[in-house]
């Protein structure tokens, strides 16, 4: 029996692979299939291009995340405010 290579990739999966490859989580085979898909799909090429731009801008801006302690404090304050507004 001969195995057929399945290189077709639906757009939704292509976008998922694009996101994965951005974080170095995609396999070589996924990258190959994505690049073939990008050859004929203008919409996914645009998605990939915008995804790359966004990643570059975020990396370049040196955005830092809030630490865990402050996140928890903010979450508690938010939940408290929600409870207070529900009582009104």
C-alpha positions, 0 to 999 in steps of 0.5 A, spaced: 500 500 500 502 506 498 501 512 503 499 519 500 502 525 503 497 530 506 499 537 504 492 540 504 491 545 510 485 548 511 485 556 513 483 555 520 489 550 521 494 554 517 493 560 522 494 555 528 500 553 525 502 560 524 501 562 531 505 555 533 511 557 529 511 564 532 513 561 539 517 555 536 512 550 537 511 547 530 514 541 527 518 542 521 512 538 517 507 543 520 512 549 517 512 545 510 505 545 510 504 552 512 509 555 507 505 551 501 498 553 504 501 560 504 503 560 496 496 560 494 492 563 500 492 570 500 488 571 506 493 567 510 499 570 508 496 577 510 494 573 517 501 571 517 504 578 515 500 581 521 502 576 526 509 577 525 509 585 525 505 584 532 510 579 535 516 584 532 512 590 535 511 587 542 518 584 542 521 591 541 517 595 546 519 590 551 512 590 555 513 587 562 507 583 565 504 585 572 507 580 577 503 575 581 502 578 587 499 585 584 495 581 579 491 577 585 490 584 589 487 587 582 483 581 581 480 581 589 479 588 588 475 587 582 471 581 585 469 586 591 467 591 586 463 586 582 459 584 589 458 591 591 455 593 585 450 587 585 448 589 591 445 595 589 
